[in-house]
C-alpha cells in the first residue's frame, strides 16, 4: 500500500496532535473520577489512532484536490 506525500504528512501531523492531546488530557483530568493510567491508555489506544486516521484522510483529500506534489 502506497500513500502520497500529503497523506503521509497528514498522518504525521495527526500523530503529533495526538501526542499534544495526550499531554493536555494528562494535565486536565479529574482525579476524583479517574487516574493517570486510564487517561494515558485511552489516549494511546483510541485518541492517537483516530488522530492519525483523521490526518491521513485529510492528507488524502488534499492530495486529490491539489495534487500529490502540492506540499
Number of C-alpha atoms within 10 A of each C-alpha: 2 6 13 17 17 25 23 18 18 24 23 17 18 25 22 15 17 21 17 13 16 19 13 11 15 17 10 8 13 12 8 6 6 10 12 13 10 11 15 16 12 12 20 15 10 12 19 21 16 16 22 21 16 17 23 24 18 18 25 23 16 18 19 14 10 12 14 17 9 11 10
